[in-house]
Amino acid sequence: MRECNTEENLAKCNCSYEPCSRKGICCECMSYHRRSGEFPACFFPDDVEKTYNRSIDNFIKTYQKRGQWW
């Protein structure tokens, strides 16, 4: 199994929720948000991520409106 490269992940992480204990630990972040019926911050553009609305519905609306994924 591959080890988590937390430092590299943190450099790419756009999560603005500062007290998050899962920052840089993508497998834990993905699992947490999946259980909550959400996507993690990295699925959203920075301006949308800052609203903390990580719902699947918000993801769909964002990319329908903007017409792009990444």
N, C-alpha and C positions, 0 to 999 in steps of 0.2 A: 504494500500500500504506500502511496506517495504521501510524504509529510507536507503539512500545510506551511506555506511560505508567508507567514503573517506580515512581515515587513513589505514584501512585494504587493500583497493584497491591499494593505493599508494605503499604499501609494496610489492605488487605482480606485479606492473606495470613496464614493461621494455621499455617504451617509452623514447627515448633519445632526443626528441625534447623539449628542456628546456622551451621555452616561451609558451608551450601549456596550454591553460586555462581549458582544459577538463581533465587533469591528475587526476586520482582518481575518476572521475565521469563517470563511465563506460557507463551508458545509453546515456549520451551526446556524448561520444567518438564514440560509435557504430553508433549512428544516423548520426553524422558528416561524418564518413568514408563511411557509406552506401550511403549517398547522393553523395559522390565523386566517387563511384564505386570502393572502396578500402576496405581492411580489416584493423583493427587497429593493432598497434604494437604487442599486446599480441598474435596475430596469427602467429608471425614469431619468429624464433630463433634470439637471440641477434645479431649475426653477420650480418644477413640479414636485420633485423630491422634498423640497423644503416645506411643502404643505403638510407633510406626513400622511397624506392620503395615498396609501400604497395598495388600494383595492384593485382587484382585477378590472372592475368597471372603469375606474379612473385610468388604468393602463390602456384599455381599449379606446376610450374617448380621446386620450392624449394622442395616440398614434393615428387614429382616424382623422383627427383635426390637423395634425402636423404632416401626415403622409409619409412618415419614415419610421424605422425601427431603431437603428443604432445611429 
